[in-house]
Amino acid sequence: MFYQIISLLLEVVVGVVGGACLLRLYMQFLRIPMSAGSGNPLGRFVFALTDWIVLPLRRVLPSLGALDTASLVAAFVLQLAKFVLLWLIAGAGGGFFVLPVLAVFGLLSMAISGLTVAVIVYAVLSWVPTSSVISGLMARLVDPLLTPIRRVLPLVGGIDLSPLALLLLLQVAAIVLGSLQRGALF
């Protein structure tokens, strides 16, 4: 019972903070303004949540072009810390060297989950005509992923099914990732 409670708490904390690190990485890659003056409340939230881990890493890890390596490494370190803590609580049995592999799979799973949530929020906001900052931000986050699908998938009765197709692709990716994880560990 203790292990399950700690596992849940770690999953939530690492999911929120690590997910914010990945969102920071993605938003910077897309060059979405995130500063306080940009009017982007999500950007301010992401900065507030991740500055404590990303800024120290940024001093030693330079960006690779548009790729913010400090945000990526921060998300990986959080995943690794989660698995190390769970490994220690479970009695430190088995190989320690499998923990970085678990962290990579956790990072990829978190990215797929985050993209899934973004597509769902985008789809819901597209049903309700609004000119809010969040709907524009969600469009900027999701449109680069939907554009290639829209080139292949035509409108059906005036309805854009590309978000549904992207959700299906993300679910397939999650299934493949889970299968690869099981295969890598056993």
Residue frames as a rotation matrix with the C-alpha (Angstrom) as fourth column:
MET 1
0.573 0.819 0.000 0.00
0.819 -0.573 0.000 0.00
0.000 0.000 -1.000 0.00
PHE 2
0.423 -0.502 -0.755 2.84
0.167 -0.776 0.609 2.42
-0.891 -0.383 -0.244 0.91
TYR 3
-0.637 -0.704 0.315 4.56
0.392 0.056 0.918 1.74
-0.664 0.708 0.240 -2.42
GLN 4
-0.184 0.657 0.731 1.36
0.972 0.013 0.233 2.41
0.144 0.754 -0.641 -4.36
ILE 5
0.768 0.462 -0.443 0.77
0.560 -0.820 0.115 5.72
-0.310 -0.336 -0.889 -2.56
ILE 6
0.058 -0.843 -0.535 4.34
0.016 -0.535 0.845 6.89
-0.998 -0.058 -0.018 -3.14
SER 7
-0.650 -0.273 0.710 4.17
0.641 0.304 0.704 5.70
-0.408 0.913 -0.022 -6.75
LEU 8
0.305 0.854 0.422 0.97
0.946 -0.321 -0.036 7.68
0.105 0.410 -0.906 -7.34
LEU 9
0.755 -0.034 -0.655 2.38
0.252 -0.907 0.338 10.84
-0.606 -0.420 -0.675 -5.74
LEU 10
-0.311 -0.942 -0.124 5.61
0.094 -0.160 0.983 10.58
-0.946 0.294 0.138 -7.73
GLU 11
-0.437 0.220 0.872 3.68
0.882 0.292 0.369 9.93
-0.174 0.931 -0.321 -10.94
VAL 12
0.655 0.752 0.074 1.57
0.755 -0.648 -0.098 13.05
-0.026 0.119 -0.993 -10.41
VAL 13
0.600 -0.470 -0.647 4.43
0.000 -0.809 0.588 15.36
-0.800 -0.354 -0.485 -9.41
VAL 14
-0.514 -0.840 0.171 6.81
0.149 0.109 0.983 14.13
-0.845 0.531 0.069 -12.12
GLY 15
-0.175 0.539 0.824 3.96
0.972 0.229 0.056 14.11
-0.158 0.811 -0.563 -14.65
VAL 16
0.831 0.534 -0.157 3.09
0.518 -0.845 -0.133 17.75
-0.204 0.029 -0.979 -13.97
VAL 17
0.492 -0.701 -0.516 6.62
-0.299 -0.693 0.656 19.15
-0.818 -0.168 -0.550 -13.67
GLY 18
-0.510 -0.693 0.509 8.17
0.229 0.460 0.858 16.88
-0.829 0.554 -0.076 -16.31
GLY 19
0.100 0.650 0.754 5.24
0.972 0.098 -0.213 17.53
-0.213 0.754 -0.622 -18.63
ALA 20
0.892 0.165 -0.422 5.75
0.148 -0.986 -0.072 21.27
-0.428 0.002 -0.904 -18.13
CYS 21
-0.069 -0.981 -0.183 9.43
-0.233 -0.163 0.959 20.80
-0.970 0.109 -0.217 -19.06
LEU 22
-0.534 -0.075 0.842 8.40
0.686 0.545 0.483 19.00
-0.495 0.835 -0.240 -22.26
LEU 23
0.575 0.782 0.240 5.80
0.801 -0.478 -0.361 21.69
-0.167 0.399 -0.901 -22.99
ARG 24
0.589 -0.473 -0.656 8.49
-0.173 -0.866 0.469 24.34
-0.790 -0.162 -0.592 -22.49
LEU 25
-0.496 -0.796 0.346 10.73
0.113 0.337 0.935 22.46
-0.861 0.503 -0.077 -24.93
TYR 26
-0.245 0.496 0.833 7.94
0.939 0.334 0.077 22.18
-0.240 0.802 -0.548 -27.51
MET 27
0.783 0.585 -0.211 6.78
0.536 -0.807 -0.248 25.79
-0.315 0.081 -0.946 -27.17
GLN 28
0.267 -0.764 -0.587 10.33
-0.309 -0.645 0.699 27.07
-0.913 -0.005 -0.409 -27.54
PHE 29
-0.578 -0.439 0.688 10.86
0.434 0.549 0.715 24.79
-0.691 0.712 -0.127 -30.54
LEU 30
0.063 0.726 0.685 7.75
0.998 -0.062 -0.026 26.31
0.023 0.685 -0.728 -32.17
ARG 31
-0.844 -0.483 0.232 8.90
0.461 -0.875 -0.146 29.80
0.274 -0.016 0.962 -31.09
ILE 32
0.287 0.953 0.093 5.70
0.587 -0.252 0.770 30.50
0.757 -0.167 -0.631 -29.19
PRO 33
-0.363 -0.431 0.826 6.18
-0.306 -0.782 -0.542 33.59
0.880 -0.450 0.152 -26.98
MET 34
0.183 0.400 -0.898 6.06
0.660 0.627 0.414 32.65
0.729 -0.668 -0.149 -23.31
SER 35
-0.819 -0.572 -0.047 7.27
0.422 -0.544 -0.725 35.75
0.389 -0.614 0.687 -21.47
ALA 36
-0.475 0.633 -0.611 5.12
0.666 -0.195 -0.720 37.72
-0.575 -0.749 -0.329 -19.05
GLY 37
-0.464 0.253 -0.849 4.49
-0.364 -0.928 -0.077 40.44
-0.808 0.273 0.522 -21.66
SER 38
-0.984 0.005 -0.180 3.30
-0.166 0.361 0.918 38.01
0.069 0.933 -0.354 -24.32
GLY 39
-0.198 0.972 0.128 -0.16
-0.980 -0.194 -0.043 37.54
-0.017 -0.134 0.991 -22.85
ASN 40
0.010 0.107 -0.994 0.40
-0.341 0.935 0.097 33.79
0.940 0.338 0.046 -22.72
PRO 41
0.401 0.179 0.898 -0.78
-0.909 -0.047 0.415 32.57
0.116 -0.983 0.144 -19.29
LEU 42
0.998 -0.051 -0.025 0.31
0.052 0.997 0.055 28.99
0.022 -0.056 0.998 -20.04
GLY 43
0.335 -0.934 0.127 3.85
0.293 -0.024 -0.956 30.18
0.895 0.358 0.266 -20.77
ARG 44
-0.045 -0.306 0.951 4.05
-0.752 -0.616 -0.234 32.01
0.657 -0.726 -0.202 -17.45
PHE 45
0.751 0.396 0.528 2.77
-0.647 0.600 0.470 28.90
-0.131 -0.695 0.707 -15.67
VAL 46
0.872 -0.461 -0.165 5.33
0.339 0.811 -0.476 26.70
0.353 0.359 0.864 -17.44
PHE 47
0.027 -0.896 0.444 8.17
-0.076 -0.445 -0.892 29.07
0.997 -0.010 -0.080 -16.56
ALA 48
0.148 0.087 0.985 7.07
-0.927 -0.334 0.168 29.27
0.344 -0.938 0.031 -12.93
LEU 49
0.891 0.306 0.336 6.89
-0.410 0.860 0.303 25.48
-0.196 -0.408 0.892 -12.68
THR 50
0.853 -0.508 0.120 10.16
0.512 0.769 -0.383 24.65
0.102 0.389 0.916 -14.45
ASP 51
0.655 -0.637 0.407 12.64
-0.375 -0.741 -0.557 27.50
0.656 0.213 -0.724 -13.93
TRP 52
0.597 -0.407 0.691 14.04
-0.737 0.062 0.673 25.89
-0.317 -0.911 -0.263 -10.77
ILE 53
0.410 -0.440 0.799 15.35
0.205 0.898 0.389 22.89
-0.889 0.005 0.458 -12.74
VAL 54
0.732 -0.074 0.677 15.78
0.681 0.077 -0.728 24.23
0.002 0.994 0.107 -16.28
LEU 55
0.905 -0.357 0.230 17.75
-0.298 -0.920 -0.253 27.42
0.302 0.161 -0.940 -15.57
PRO 56
0.379 -0.831 0.407 20.61
-0.603 0.112 0.790 25.70
-0.702 -0.545 -0.458 -13.66
LEU 57
0.276 -0.246 0.929 20.83
0.518 0.852 0.072 23.06
-0.810 0.461 0.362 -16.41
ARG 58
0.917 0.135 0.375 20.89
0.394 -0.441 -0.806 25.76
0.057 0.887 -0.458 -19.07
ARG 59
0.692 -0.719 -0.064 24.17
-0.632 -0.647 0.426 27.07
-0.348 -0.255 -0.902 -17.60
VAL 60
-0.253 -0.843 0.475 25.90
-0.462 0.537 0.706 23.81
-0.850 -0.041 -0.525 -18.55
LEU 61
-0.305 0.228 0.925 23.78
0.684 0.728 0.046 22.54
-0.663 0.646 -0.378 -21.47
PRO 62
-0.746 0.042 -0.664 23.65
-0.377 -0.849 0.370 24.76
-0.548 0.527 0.649 -24.54
SER 63
0.409 0.911 0.049 20.67
-0.321 0.194 -0.927 24.64
-0.854 0.363 0.372 -26.85
LEU 64
-0.640 -0.506 0.578 21.06
0.364 0.463 0.808 22.73
-0.677 0.728 -0.113 -30.09
GLY 65
-0.828 0.369 0.422 19.49
0.275 -0.388 0.880 25.10
0.488 0.845 0.220 -32.58
ALA 66
-0.224 0.852 0.472 15.81
-0.636 -0.495 0.592 25.39
0.738 -0.168 0.654 -31.70
LEU 67
0.384 0.338 -0.859 16.06
0.276 0.846 0.456 22.41
0.881 -0.412 0.231 -29.32
ASP 68
0.259 -0.206 0.944 16.19
-0.824 -0.557 0.105 23.45
0.504 -0.805 -0.314 -25.65
THR 69
-0.121 -0.394 -0.911 18.33
0.005 0.918 -0.397 20.61
0.993 -0.053 -0.109 -24.32
ALA 70
-0.913 -0.231 0.336 18.04
-0.303 -0.165 -0.938 21.85
0.272 -0.959 0.081 -20.73
SER 71
-0.100 0.957 0.271 14.26
-0.986 -0.059 -0.155 21.32
-0.132 -0.283 0.950 -20.74
LEU 72
0.475 0.233 -0.849 14.64
-0.522 0.851 -0.059 17.86
0.708 0.471 0.525 -22.27
VAL 73
-0.468 -0.728 -0.501 17.32
0.074 0.532 -0.843 16.82
0.880 -0.432 -0.195 -19.79
ALA 74
-0.746 0.256 0.615 15.24
-0.663 -0.367 -0.652 18.23
0.058 -0.894 0.444 -16.92
ALA 75
0.362 0.928 -0.087 12.26
-0.924 0.370 0.096 16.07
0.121 0.046 0.992 -17.91
PHE 76
0.317 -0.331 -0.889 14.56
-0.146 0.909 -0.390 13.03
0.937 0.253 0.240 -18.22
VAL 77
-0.755 -0.650 0.088 16.19
-0.147 0.036 -0.988 13.68
0.639 -0.759 -0.123 -14.83
LEU 78
-0.346 0.715 0.608 12.77
-0.935 -0.206 -0.290 13.92
-0.082 -0.669 0.739 -13.19
GLN 79
0.643 0.558 -0.524 11.71
-0.635 0.771 0.042 10.60
0.428 0.306 0.851 -14.74
LEU 80
-0.051 -0.760 -0.648 14.99
0.017 0.648 -0.761 9.00
0.999 -0.050 -0.020 -13.69
ALA 81
-0.799 -0.219 0.560 14.65
-0.503 -0.266 -0.822 10.31
0.329 -0.939 0.102 -10.12
LYS 82
0.188 0.947 0.260 11.12
-0.982 0.173 0.079 8.87
0.030 -0.270 0.962 -9.97
PHE 83
0.690 0.084 -0.719 12.29
-0.279 0.948 -0.156 5.41
0.668 0.308 0.678 -11.02
VAL 84
-0.432 -0.883 -0.181 15.33
-0.046 0.222 -0.974 5.51
0.901 -0.413 -0.136 -8.71
LEU 85
-0.585 0.277 0.762 13.12
-0.806 -0.308 -0.506 6.40
0.095 -0.910 0.403 -5.74
LEU 86
0.549 0.835 -0.036 10.64
-0.832 0.550 0.077 3.66
0.084 -0.012 0.996 -6.57
TRP 87
0.354 -0.531 -0.770 13.51
-0.107 0.795 -0.597 1.20
0.929 0.294 0.224 -7.05
LEU 88
-0.713 -0.652 0.257 14.92
-0.278 -0.074 -0.958 2.10
0.643 -0.754 -0.129 -3.63
ILE 89
-0.226 0.724 0.652 11.52
-0.970 -0.102 -0.223 1.83
-0.095 -0.683 0.725 -1.94
ALA 90
0.717 0.535 -0.446 10.99
-0.620 0.782 -0.058 -1.56
0.318 0.318 0.893 -3.55
GLY 91
0.833 -0.405 0.377 14.20
-0.052 0.622 0.782 -2.83
-0.551 -0.671 0.497 -1.98
ALA 92
0.256 -0.779 -0.572 16.76
-0.889 -0.422 0.176 -2.01
-0.378 0.464 -0.801 -4.69
GLY 93
0.046 -0.191 0.980 16.45
0.097 0.978 0.186 -5.47
-0.994 0.087 0.064 -6.21
GLY 94
0.709 0.185 0.681 17.33
0.648 0.209 -0.732 -6.15
-0.278 0.960 0.029 -9.80
GLY 95
-0.204 -0.886 0.417 19.56
0.979 -0.196 0.061 -4.16
0.028 0.421 0.907 -12.05
PHE 96
0.036 0.094 -0.995 20.12
0.374 -0.924 -0.073 -0.46
-0.927 -0.370 -0.068 -11.52
PHE 97
-0.818 -0.540 -0.198 21.09
0.024 -0.376 0.926 -0.08
-0.574 0.753 0.321 -15.17
VAL 98
-0.498 0.723 0.479 17.53
0.848 0.292 0.441 -0.64
0.179 0.626 -0.759 -16.38
LEU 99
0.062 0.568 -0.821 16.39
0.726 -0.590 -0.354 2.58
-0.685 -0.574 -0.449 -14.66
PRO 100
-0.572 -0.247 -0.782 17.66
-0.258 -0.851 0.457 4.97
-0.778 0.464 0.423 -17.40
VAL 101
-0.955 0.292 0.057 15.84
0.173 0.389 0.905 2.83
0.242 0.874 -0.422 -19.98
LEU 102
-0.189 0.920 -0.343 12.66
0.981 0.159 -0.112 3.09
-0.049 -0.358 -0.933 -17.90
ALA 103
-0.162 0.073 -0.984 13.19
0.310 -0.943 -0.120 6.86
-0.937 -0.324 0.130 -17.71
VAL 104
-0.928 -0.175 -0.330 13.42
-0.252 -0.358 0.899 7.13
-0.275 0.917 0.288 -21.50
PHE 105
-0.670 0.743 -0.002 10.22
0.578 0.524 0.626 5.12
0.466 0.418 -0.780 -21.90
GLY 106
-0.065 0.637 -0.768 8.57
0.900 -0.296 -0.321 7.26
-0.432 -0.712 -0.554 -19.22
LEU 107
-0.534 -0.230 -0.814 9.64
-0.026 -0.957 0.288 10.41
-0.845 0.174 0.505 -21.05
LEU 108
-0.977 0.180 -0.113 8.23
-0.103 0.065 0.993 9.17
0.186 0.982 -0.045 -24.36
SER 109
-0.403 0.871 -0.281 5.01
0.868 0.461 0.184 8.08
0.290 -0.170 -0.942 -22.67
MET 110
-0.152 0.299 -0.942 4.68
0.606 -0.725 -0.328 11.49
-0.781 -0.621 -0.072 -21.02
ALA 111
-0.827 -0.190 -0.529 5.16
-0.259 -0.706 0.660 13.19
-0.498 0.683 0.534 -24.41
ILE 112
-0.821 0.570 -0.034 2.47
0.270 0.440 0.857 11.02
0.503 0.694 -0.515 -26.02
SER 113
-0.166 0.778 -0.605 0.08
0.984 0.090 -0.155 11.69
-0.066 -0.621 -0.781 -23.12
GLY 114
-0.376 -0.049 -0.925 0.75
0.281 -0.958 -0.063 15.43
-0.883 -0.283 0.374 -23.28
LEU 115
-0.958 0.022 -0.286 0.12
-0.276 -0.343 0.898 15.55
-0.079 0.939 0.335 -27.01
THR 116
-0.596 0.791 -0.138 -3.08
0.665 0.583 0.467 13.54
0.450 0.187 -0.873 -26.56
VAL 117
-0.075 0.547 -0.834 -4.36
0.837 -0.420 -0.350 16.04
-0.542 -0.724 -0.426 -23.99
ALA 118
-0.637 -0.229 -0.736 -3.40
-0.086 -0.928 0.363 18.96
-0.766 0.295 0.571 -26.24
VAL 119
-0.951 0.307 -0.046 -5.30
-0.001 0.145 0.989 17.48
0.310 0.941 -0.138 -29.20
ILE 120
-0.298 0.887 -0.353 -8.40
0.924 0.361 0.128 16.82
0.241 -0.287 -0.927 -27.08
VAL 121
-0.137 0.208 -0.969 -8.36
0.547 -0.799 -0.249 20.37
-0.826 -0.564 -0.005 -25.66
TYR 122
-0.876 -0.233 -0.423 -7.83
-0.213 -0.600 0.771 21.75
-0.433 0.765 0.476 -29.17
ALA 123
-0.795 0.606 0.033 -10.76
0.377 0.451 0.809 19.73
0.475 0.655 -0.587 -30.53
VAL 124
-0.083 0.791 -0.606 -13.10
0.988 -0.016 -0.157 20.77
-0.133 -0.611 -0.780 -27.72
LEU 125
-0.273 -0.075 -0.959 -12.13
0.245 -0.970 0.006 24.43
-0.930 -0.233 0.283 -28.07
SER 126
-0.990 -0.107 -0.096 -12.69
-0.067 -0.248 0.966 24.23
-0.127 0.963 0.239 -31.84
TRP 127
-0.464 0.885 0.040 -16.33
0.834 0.421 0.358 23.33
0.300 0.200 -0.933 -31.26
VAL 128
0.491 0.587 -0.644 -16.97
0.790 -0.612 0.044 26.56
-0.368 -0.529 -0.764 -29.37
PRO 129
0.272 -0.410 0.871 -16.19
0.628 -0.610 -0.483 29.76
0.729 0.678 0.092 -31.27
THR 130
0.843 -0.099 -0.529 -13.97
0.411 -0.516 0.751 31.83
-0.347 -0.851 -0.394 -29.03
SER 131
0.611 -0.686 0.394 -11.13
0.070 -0.449 -0.891 34.25
0.788 0.572 -0.227 -29.45
SER 132
0.955 -0.250 0.158 -9.40
-0.187 -0.099 0.977 33.40
-0.229 -0.963 -0.141 -26.18
VAL 133
0.189 -0.975 -0.120 -5.63
-0.982 -0.188 -0.013 33.30
-0.010 0.121 -0.993 -25.82
ILE 134
-0.239 -0.276 0.931 -5.79
-0.470 0.872 0.137 29.60
-0.850 -0.405 -0.338 -24.91
SER 135
0.665 0.523 0.533 -7.63
0.189 0.573 -0.798 28.57
-0.722 0.632 0.282 -28.08
GLY 136
0.850 -0.433 -0.301 -5.07
-0.489 -0.433 -0.758 30.41
0.197 0.791 -0.579 -30.21
LEU 137
-0.077 -0.912 0.403 -2.24
-0.973 0.157 0.168 28.84
-0.216 -0.379 -0.900 -28.23
MET 138
0.059 0.156 0.986 -3.70
-0.159 0.977 -0.145 25.34
-0.986 -0.148 0.082 -28.58
ALA 139
0.959 0.279 0.057 -4.03
0.027 0.111 -0.994 25.89
-0.284 0.954 0.099 -32.33
ARG 140
0.498 -0.844 -0.197 -0.35
-0.822 -0.388 -0.418 26.90
0.277 0.370 -0.887 -32.52
LEU 141
-0.240 -0.591 0.770 0.65
-0.795 0.575 0.194 23.80
-0.557 -0.566 -0.608 -30.53
VAL 142
0.030 0.376 0.926 -1.45
0.052 0.925 -0.377 21.28
-0.998 0.060 0.008 -32.45
ASP 143
0.795 0.387 -0.467 -1.60
-0.389 -0.267 -0.882 22.66
-0.466 0.883 -0.062 -36.01
PRO 144
-0.073 -0.867 -0.492 1.97
-0.996 0.033 0.089 21.61
-0.061 0.497 -0.866 -36.92
LEU 145
-0.762 -0.157 0.628 0.98
-0.254 0.965 -0.067 18.02
-0.595 -0.211 -0.775 -36.10
LEU 146
0.135 0.934 0.330 -2.34
0.194 0.302 -0.934 18.22
-0.972 0.190 -0.140 -37.93
THR 147
0.215 -0.042 -0.976 -1.06
-0.761 -0.633 -0.141 19.85
-0.612 0.773 -0.169 -41.14
PRO 148
-0.785 -0.525 -0.330 0.47
-0.611 0.568 0.551 16.67
-0.102 0.634 -0.766 -42.65
ILE 149
-0.700 0.604 0.382 -2.68
0.423 0.781 -0.460 14.71
-0.576 -0.161 -0.802 -41.80
ARG 150
0.206 0.814 -0.543 -4.89
-0.045 -0.547 -0.836 17.39
-0.977 0.197 -0.076 -43.37
ARG 151
-0.329 -0.399 -0.856 -2.93
-0.862 -0.244 0.444 17.05
-0.386 0.884 -0.264 -46.61
VAL 152
-0.976 -0.104 -0.191 -3.92
-0.168 0.917 0.362 13.38
0.137 0.385 -0.913 -46.79
LEU 153
-0.587 0.791 -0.171 -7.32
0.776 0.490 -0.397 13.30
-0.230 -0.366 -0.902 -45.08
PRO 154
-0.714 0.359 0.601 -9.97
0.146 -0.764 0.629 15.45
0.685 0.537 0.493 -46.78
LEU 155
-0.731 0.592 0.339 -12.86
-0.636 -0.413 -0.651 17.11
-0.245 -0.692 0.679 -44.98
VAL 156
-0.835 0.543 -0.092 -15.81
0.485 0.803 0.345 14.75
0.261 0.244 -0.934 -44.59
GLY 157
0.189 0.980 0.059 -19.09
0.874 -0.196 0.445 16.62
0.448 -0.033 -0.893 -44.91
GLY 158
0.403 -0.105 0.909 -17.29
-0.090 -0.993 -0.074 19.83
0.911 -0.052 -0.410 -43.93
ILE 159
0.958 -0.076 0.276 -15.91
-0.270 0.089 0.959 18.21
-0.097 -0.993 0.065 -40.76
ASP 160
0.155 -0.978 -0.137 -12.17
-0.767 -0.032 -0.640 18.10
0.622 0.205 -0.756 -40.10
LEU 161
0.964 0.228 -0.135 -11.33
-0.123 0.836 0.535 14.59
0.235 -0.499 0.834 -38.90
SER 162
0.208 -0.974 -0.088 -7.59
-0.080 0.073 -0.994 15.24
0.975 0.214 -0.063 -38.60
PRO 163
-0.189 -0.289 0.938 -7.69
-0.942 -0.217 -0.256 15.58
0.278 -0.932 -0.231 -34.78
LEU 164
0.714 0.496 0.494 -9.37
-0.606 0.791 0.083 12.17
-0.350 -0.359 0.866 -34.57
ALA 165
0.840 -0.461 -0.284 -6.75
0.083 0.628 -0.774 10.69
0.535 0.627 0.566 -36.90
LEU 166
-0.086 -0.907 0.413 -3.96
-0.479 -0.326 -0.815 12.23
0.874 -0.268 -0.406 -34.81
LEU 167
0.131 0.206 0.970 -5.50
-0.982 0.162 0.099 10.82
-0.136 -0.965 0.224 -31.63
LEU 168
0.973 0.219 0.066 -5.57
-0.203 0.960 -0.193 7.38
-0.106 0.174 0.979 -33.24
LEU 169
0.483 -0.866 -0.127 -1.93
0.033 0.163 -0.986 7.71
0.875 0.473 0.107 -34.28
LEU 170
-0.186 -0.532 0.826 -0.96
-0.816 -0.384 -0.432 8.77
0.547 -0.754 -0.363 -30.76
GLN 171
0.518 0.438 0.735 -2.80
-0.781 0.592 0.198 5.78
-0.348 -0.676 0.649 -29.29
VAL 172
0.943 -0.261 -0.206 -1.03
0.095 0.804 -0.587 3.45
0.319 0.534 0.783 -31.73
ALA 173
0.085 -0.960 0.268 2.28
-0.288 -0.281 -0.916 5.06
0.954 0.000 -0.300 -30.71
ALA 174
0.007 -0.020 1.000 1.41
-0.997 -0.078 0.006 4.45
0.078 -0.997 -0.020 -27.04
ILE 175
0.891 0.347 0.292 0.64
-0.365 0.931 0.005 0.79
-0.270 -0.111 0.956 -27.75
VAL 176
0.691 -0.702 -0.170 3.88
0.172 0.389 -0.905 0.34
0.702 0.596 0.390 -29.69
LEU 177
-0.073 -0.725 0.685 5.83
-0.644 -0.490 -0.588 2.11
0.762 -0.483 -0.431 -26.94
GLY 178
0.361 0.292 0.885 4.29
-0.903 0.348 0.254 -0.15
-0.234 -0.891 0.390 -24.28
SER 179
1.000 -0.001 0.016 5.15
0.006 0.946 -0.324 -3.22
-0.015 0.324 0.946 -26.33
LEU 180
0.368 -0.928 0.067 8.74
0.001 -0.072 -0.997 -2.03
0.930 0.367 -0.026 -26.85
GLN 181
-0.014 -0.337 0.941 9.05
-0.915 -0.376 -0.148 -1.31
0.404 -0.863 -0.303 -23.13
ARG 182
0.714 0.320 0.622 7.88
-0.572 0.779 0.256 -4.80
-0.403 -0.539 0.740 -22.19
GLY 183
0.924 -0.376 -0.064 10.23
0.227 0.678 -0.700 -6.30
0.306 0.632 0.712 -24.78
ALA 184
0.197 -0.897 0.396 13.19
-0.297 -0.439 -0.848 -4.25
0.934 0.049 -0.353 -23.56
LEU 185
-0.036 -0.177 0.984 12.68
-0.979 -0.190 -0.070 -5.18
0.199 -0.966 -0.167 -19.92
PHE 186
0.442 0.285 0.851 11.86
-0.573 0.819 0.024 -8.87
-0.690 -0.498 0.525 -20.17
